Every structure is written in C-alpha cells, then in structure tokens.
Amino acid sequence: MPDKWMSVAEAAATLRVHTRTIERRIAGGKIQSRRADDGLLQVMISLSDEPDNAPDTALETVRELADNQVSLATGSASALVKFARDDANHARQELATVRQDAVRARHSALAAWCVVAALAVGATVAVGWTTQKITRANDDVRHLTDYAEKVRMEAQKLADSAERDKQRLVTERDNARQEAQSSKLAASEAAGRLAAYVEQNAKILDLSAKSPTTRPASFIQRLATAFSHD
C-alpha cells in the first residue's frame, strides 16, 4: 500500500501505538519525518505497517510500553535533539531564504535608486536647457521690442519731418503762386504804363514833326524816339 505523510498523533492512531513510540522511531531514524508549511511535524507511514491482529498489536504495545519505560529519558532527549536539529535546519533555511530576499530587495532598491538618479539628472538637464532657451527667447523678444520701438520712433520722426516738409512746400507753393500773380499784375501794370507812355510820346513826336524847329531834341524826345525805334 502507498506511503502517506501524517502527523505524529495520526501516525500513532494508525499504527495503534503511543506517540512516544513514534518519536522514538523518528529519533532512531526508522521513520522519515519533515516539517509541513504550517510548522507541524509530519512522519512518513507505510499503511502496510498496520497490525493484522489484535494479539500481536497488544504484544507490540506492551513491548513498546516497556521499552518506553526503559528508554524514556534517552529516547525523549534524542527526539528533542532531533526536533531541535530539524528546527535549526528549518530556521537556517528560512534565514537563507530571508537573506536571499534581502539581497534581491537590495538589488531592486539599488536599481530603483539608479533609475531615480537618472531621471533626476535628466529632469535637471531638461529644466536647465529649457530655462536657458526661455531666457534667450526673452532676451530676443526684448531686443526685438526695443528695435521695433526704435524703428517706430524713427518712422514717427520721418513722418513728422515729411509732414513739416509738406507744409513748408505747400507754403512755398502758395507764396510762389502769390508772387507769380503779383508779378503778373506788376507786369500788366508796367505794360499798361509803358503803352500809355509810348502813346503819349508818339503824339509828342507827331506834334514835333508838324512844327519844324531848329532846336535840338530834348531828352524826352530822344527817349520817345528810342522807344519808337524799338
């Protein structure tokens, strides 16, 4: 029949023996033992070891009880030592597992810190680069603003100067027109006076021609004669 892992109490009930007998067999290496996940001690029991008849079982029980009385001290001590050794081995295994977990956790923490440091360095570089770009952009905007203001002021000056030149030219044009009109009036008046003067001198010359005289021509006559020749 197949073997089965049982607790000490279940094994004693199955084999119809005392629990100390199971402990003694464990200490003597006759029965394989282990610790379960919950820490309970288990033993490997072959179901073929069950007694076939009651007299043999009773005899075995009596014999085991006698043996228990004889080897109580040594058997219990050996079992306790075996249990202590098993507990120590189990504790060592758990300690090794804990140490491995601690090493893995340390490595994971180190990797996480490396990632955090890399991200921090990247963020610092990005912030510095962005700050530099923003500062440079602000400087460029300020320079362009100043240049635009200067250009606007120059354009305003040019516009004002052009307006003044325009006003001056308009004034000069108006003055030139007035002077031209004045010159035309003066020329017309002079032409009228000259025509009247010439007409008057012509009459004088006609009169002089009709009345011969030996007197020399006067200055006015000479002037009239010159105008008439012209």
Sine and cosine of phi, psi and omega as CSV:
sin_phi,cos_phi,sin_psi,cos_psi,sin_omega,cos_omega
0.00,0.00,0.43,-0.90,-0.10,-1.00
-0.95,0.32,0.37,-0.93,0.06,-1.00
-0.99,0.13,0.35,-0.93,-0.07,-1.00
-0.52,-0.86,0.66,-0.75,0.06,-1.00
-0.99,0.11,0.79,-0.62,-0.01,-1.00
-0.69,-0.72,0.32,-0.95,0.14,-0.99
-0.96,0.27,0.18,-0.98,-0.03,-1.00
-0.88,0.47,-0.65,0.76,-0.01,-1.00
-0.93,0.38,-0.66,0.75,0.02,-1.00
-0.91,0.41,-0.63,0.78,0.02,-1.00
-0.90,0.43,-0.67,0.75,0.03,-1.00
-0.90,0.44,-0.64,0.77,0.03,-1.00
-0.93,0.37,-0.61,0.80,-0.01,-1.00
-0.93,0.38,-0.69,0.72,-0.02,-1.00
-1.00,0.07,-0.06,1.00,0.00,-1.00
0.84,0.54,0.73,0.68,0.04,-1.00
-0.77,-0.64,0.11,-0.99,0.02,-1.00
-0.98,0.19,0.44,-0.90,0.01,-1.00
-0.90,0.44,-0.50,0.87,0.04,-1.00
-0.91,0.41,-0.52,0.85,0.06,-1.00
-0.90,0.44,-0.67,0.75,0.06,-1.00
-0.89,0.46,-0.66,0.75,0.00,-1.00
-0.91,0.42,-0.62,0.78,0.02,-1.00
-0.92,0.39,-0.65,0.76,0.05,-1.00
-0.90,0.43,-0.58,0.82,0.06,-1.00
-0.91,0.42,-0.71,0.71,0.01,-1.00
-0.90,0.43,-0.55,0.83,0.02,-1.00
-0.99,0.14,-0.06,1.00,0.01,-1.00
0.98,0.20,0.25,0.97,0.01,-1.00
-0.99,0.15,-0.40,0.92,0.00,-1.00
-0.83,-0.56,0.72,-0.70,0.02,-1.00
-0.98,0.20,0.68,-0.73,-0.04,-1.00
-0.77,-0.64,0.30,-0.95,0.04,-1.00
-0.35,-0.94,0.19,-0.98,0.07,-1.00
-0.96,-0.27,0.78,-0.63,0.02,-1.00
-0.97,0.24,0.07,-1.00,-0.01,-1.00
-0.89,0.45,-0.51,0.86,0.02,-1.00
-1.00,0.07,0.11,0.99,0.02,-1.00
1.00,0.06,0.00,1.00,-0.02,-1.00
-0.98,0.20,0.68,-0.74,0.02,-1.00
-0.97,0.26,0.77,-0.64,0.03,-1.00
-0.83,-0.56,0.44,-0.90,0.01,-1.00
-0.79,-0.62,0.48,-0.87,0.04,-1.00
-1.00,0.02,0.88,-0.48,-0.03,-1.00
-0.89,-0.45,0.80,-0.60,0.12,-0.99
-1.00,0.04,0.85,-0.52,-0.06,-1.00
-0.91,0.42,-0.27,0.96,0.06,-1.00
-0.96,0.29,-0.19,0.98,0.01,-1.00
-0.99,0.13,-0.01,1.00,0.00,-1.00
-0.92,0.40,0.61,-0.79,-0.02,-1.00
-0.94,0.35,0.59,-0.80,-0.02,-1.00
-1.00,0.09,-0.50,0.87,-0.04,-1.00
-0.66,-0.75,0.38,-0.92,-0.05,-1.00
-0.93,0.37,-0.67,0.75,-0.01,-1.00
-0.86,0.51,-0.69,0.73,0.01,-1.00
-0.90,0.44,-0.61,0.79,0.01,-1.00
-0.91,0.41,-0.68,0.73,0.02,-1.00
-0.89,0.45,-0.67,0.75,0.03,-1.00
-0.90,0.44,-0.68,0.74,0.01,-1.00
-0.90,0.43,-0.60,0.80,0.00,-1.00
-0.92,0.39,-0.69,0.72,0.02,-1.00
-0.89,0.46,-0.70,0.72,0.00,-1.00
-0.88,0.48,-0.67,0.74,-0.02,-1.00
-0.93,0.37,-0.60,0.80,0.06,-1.00
-0.89,0.46,-0.64,0.77,0.03,-1.00
-0.91,0.42,-0.69,0.73,0.04,-1.00
-0.89,0.45,-0.57,0.82,0.02,-1.00
-0.90,0.43,-0.63,0.78,0.02,-1.00
-0.91,0.41,-0.56,0.83,-0.04,-1.00
-0.97,0.22,-0.73,0.69,-0.13,-0.99
-0.97,-0.26,0.49,0.87,-0.02,-1.00
-0.88,0.48,-0.75,0.66,-0.08,-1.00
-0.92,0.39,-0.78,0.63,-0.05,-1.00
-0.93,0.36,-0.66,0.76,-0.01,-1.00
-0.90,0.43,-0.70,0.71,0.00,-1.00
-0.91,0.43,-0.66,0.75,0.02,-1.00
-0.90,0.44,-0.69,0.72,0.02,-1.00
-0.89,0.45,-0.65,0.76,0.03,-1.00
-0.90,0.44,-0.67,0.74,0.02,-1.00
-0.90,0.44,-0.65,0.76,0.04,-1.00
-0.89,0.46,-0.67,0.74,0.01,-1.00
-0.89,0.45,-0.70,0.72,0.05,-1.00
-0.88,0.48,-0.67,0.74,0.00,-1.00
-0.90,0.44,-0.66,0.75,0.04,-1.00
-0.90,0.44,-0.67,0.75,0.04,-1.00
-0.89,0.46,-0.68,0.73,0.03,-1.00
-0.89,0.45,-0.64,0.77,0.02,-1.00
-0.90,0.43,-0.69,0.73,0.04,-1.00
-0.89,0.45,-0.67,0.74,0.03,-1.00
-0.89,0.46,-0.66,0.75,0.02,-1.00
-0.91,0.42,-0.63,0.78,0.04,-1.00
-0.89,0.45,-0.68,0.73,0.03,-1.00
-0.88,0.47,-0.70,0.71,0.03,-1.00
-0.89,0.45,-0.64,0.77,0.02,-1.00
-0.90,0.44,-0.67,0.74,0.04,-1.00
-0.89,0.45,-0.65,0.76,0.04,-1.00
-0.89,0.45,-0.69,0.73,0.02,-1.00
-0.89,0.46,-0.65,0.76,0.02,-1.00
-0.90,0.43,-0.67,0.74,0.05,-1.00
-0.88,0.48,-0.68,0.73,0.04,-1.00
-0.89,0.46,-0.63,0.78,0.02,-1.00
-0.90,0.43,-0.65,0.76,0.02,-1.00
-0.90,0.44,-0.71,0.71,0.03,-1.00
-0.89,0.46,-0.66,0.75,0.03,-1.00
-0.90,0.44,-0.63,0.78,0.03,-1.00
-0.90,0.44,-0.70,0.72,0.02,-1.00
-0.90,0.44,-0.66,0.75,0.03,-1.00
-0.90,0.44,-0.67,0.75,0.02,-1.00
-0.90,0.44,-0.66,0.76,0.03,-1.00
-0.89,0.46,-0.70,0.72,0.03,-1.00
-0.89,0.46,-0.65,0.76,0.01,-1.00
-0.90,0.44,-0.67,0.75,0.03,-1.00
-0.91,0.42,-0.61,0.79,0.06,-1.00
-0.88,0.47,-0.69,0.72,0.02,-1.00
-0.89,0.45,-0.69,0.73,0.01,-1.00
-0.89,0.46,-0.66,0.75,0.03,-1.00
-0.89,0.45,-0.68,0.74,0.02,-1.00
-0.89,0.45,-0.68,0.73,0.03,-1.00
-0.90,0.44,-0.64,0.77,0.02,-1.00
-0.90,0.44,-0.68,0.73,0.03,-1.00
-0.89,0.45,-0.70,0.72,0.03,-1.00
-0.87,0.49,-0.69,0.73,0.01,-1.00
-0.90,0.43,-0.64,0.77,0.02,-1.00
-0.89,0.45,-0.71,0.70,0.02,-1.00
-0.89,0.46,-0.68,0.73,0.00,-1.00
-0.90,0.44,-0.68,0.73,0.01,-1.00
-0.90,0.43,-0.69,0.73,0.03,-1.00
-0.89,0.47,-0.70,0.72,0.00,-1.00
-0.90,0.44,-0.69,0.72,0.02,-1.00
-0.90,0.43,-0.66,0.75,0.03,-1.00
-0.89,0.46,-0.67,0.74,0.03,-1.00
-0.89,0.47,-0.70,0.71,0.01,-1.00
-0.89,0.45,-0.67,0.74,0.00,-1.00
-0.90,0.43,-0.67,0.74,0.03,-1.00
-0.88,0.47,-0.70,0.71,0.02,-1.00
-0.90,0.44,-0.65,0.76,0.03,-1.00
-0.89,0.45,-0.65,0.76,0.04,-1.00
-0.89,0.45,-0.65,0.76,0.05,-1.00
-0.89,0.46,-0.69,0.72,0.03,-1.00
-0.88,0.47,-0.67,0.74,0.01,-1.00
-0.90,0.45,-0.65,0.76,0.01,-1.00
-0.91,0.41,-0.68,0.73,0.03,-1.00
-0.89,0.45,-0.69,0.72,0.03,-1.00
-0.90,0.44,-0.62,0.79,0.04,-1.00
-0.90,0.44,-0.70,0.71,0.04,-1.00
-0.89,0.46,-0.67,0.74,0.00,-1.00
-0.91,0.42,-0.66,0.75,0.03,-1.00
-0.90,0.44,-0.63,0.78,0.04,-1.00
-0.91,0.41,-0.65,0.76,0.04,-1.00
-0.90,0.43,-0.68,0.73,0.03,-1.00
-0.89,0.46,-0.65,0.76,0.02,-1.00
-0.89,0.45,-0.66,0.75,0.02,-1.00
-0.91,0.41,-0.66,0.75,0.04,-1.00
-0.89,0.45,-0.68,0.73,0.03,-1.00
-0.89,0.45,-0.62,0.78,0.04,-1.00
-0.91,0.42,-0.65,0.76,0.04,-1.00
-0.89,0.45,-0.70,0.71,0.02,-1.00
-0.89,0.46,-0.65,0.76,0.02,-1.00
-0.90,0.44,-0.69,0.73,0.03,-1.00
-0.89,0.45,-0.69,0.72,0.02,-1.00
-0.89,0.46,-0.67,0.74,0.04,-1.00
-0.89,0.45,-0.61,0.79,0.03,-1.00
-0.91,0.41,-0.67,0.74,0.05,-1.00
-0.89,0.45,-0.68,0.73,0.03,-1.00
-0.89,0.46,-0.63,0.78,0.02,-1.00
-0.89,0.46,-0.72,0.69,0.02,-1.00
-0.88,0.47,-0.66,0.75,0.02,-1.00
-0.90,0.44,-0.69,0.72,0.01,-1.00
-0.90,0.43,-0.63,0.77,0.04,-1.00
-0.89,0.46,-0.69,0.73,0.02,-1.00
-0.90,0.44,-0.71,0.71,0.02,-1.00
-0.89,0.45,-0.63,0.78,0.03,-1.00
-0.89,0.45,-0.72,0.70,0.01,-1.00
-0.89,0.46,-0.67,0.74,0.02,-1.00
-0.89,0.45,-0.65,0.76,0.01,-1.00
-0.90,0.43,-0.63,0.78,0.05,-1.00
-0.89,0.45,-0.70,0.72,0.01,-1.00
-0.89,0.45,-0.68,0.73,0.03,-1.00
-0.89,0.45,-0.64,0.77,0.02,-1.00
-0.89,0.46,-0.68,0.73,0.03,-1.00
-0.90,0.44,-0.65,0.76,0.03,-1.00
-0.90,0.44,-0.64,0.77,0.02,-1.00
-0.91,0.42,-0.64,0.77,0.03,-1.00
-0.89,0.45,-0.68,0.73,0.01,-1.00
-0.90,0.44,-0.68,0.73,0.01,-1.00
-0.90,0.44,-0.66,0.75,0.02,-1.00
-0.90,0.43,-0.67,0.74,0.02,-1.00
-0.89,0.45,-0.69,0.73,0.00,-1.00
-0.90,0.44,-0.68,0.74,0.02,-1.00
-0.90,0.43,-0.65,0.76,0.02,-1.00
-0.89,0.46,-0.64,0.77,0.03,-1.00
-0.90,0.43,-0.70,0.71,0.03,-1.00
-0.89,0.46,-0.67,0.74,-0.01,-1.00
-0.90,0.43,-0.64,0.77,0.01,-1.00
-0.91,0.42,-0.66,0.75,0.03,-1.00
-0.91,0.42,-0.65,0.76,-0.01,-1.00
-0.91,0.42,-0.68,0.73,0.01,-1.00
-0.90,0.44,-0.66,0.75,0.00,-1.00
-0.90,0.44,-0.66,0.75,0.01,-1.00
-0.91,0.42,-0.67,0.74,0.00,-1.00
-0.92,0.38,-0.57,0.82,0.03,-1.00
-0.89,0.45,-0.66,0.75,0.04,-1.00
-0.88,0.47,-0.66,0.75,0.00,-1.00
-0.90,0.43,-0.65,0.76,0.01,-1.00
-0.90,0.43,-0.63,0.78,0.02,-1.00
-0.90,0.44,-0.66,0.75,0.02,-1.00
-0.91,0.42,-0.61,0.79,0.00,-1.00
-0.92,0.39,-0.60,0.80,-0.01,-1.00
-0.93,0.37,-0.59,0.81,0.00,-1.00
-0.95,0.31,-0.52,0.86,0.03,-1.00
-0.94,-0.35,0.99,-0.13,-0.04,-1.00
-0.93,0.37,0.54,-0.84,-0.01,-1.00
-0.48,-0.88,0.46,-0.89,0.00,-1.00
-0.99,-0.10,0.00,1.00,-0.03,-1.00
-0.96,0.27,0.56,-0.83,0.04,-1.00
-0.91,0.41,0.48,-0.88,0.01,-1.00
-0.89,0.46,0.66,-0.75,0.04,-1.00
-0.97,0.25,0.10,-1.00,0.02,-1.00
-0.89,0.45,-0.62,0.78,-0.02,-1.00
-0.93,0.37,-0.64,0.77,0.02,-1.00
-0.91,0.42,-0.68,0.73,0.02,-1.00
-0.88,0.47,-0.64,0.77,0.01,-1.00
-0.91,0.42,-0.66,0.75,0.03,-1.00
-0.91,0.42,-0.61,0.79,0.02,-1.00
-0.91,0.42,-0.65,0.76,0.03,-1.00
-0.90,0.43,-0.64,0.77,0.03,-1.00
-0.92,0.39,-0.60,0.80,0.02,-1.00
-0.92,0.39,-0.60,0.80,0.08,-1.00
-0.91,0.42,-0.64,0.77,0.03,-1.00
-0.90,0.44,0.00,0.00,0.00,0.00
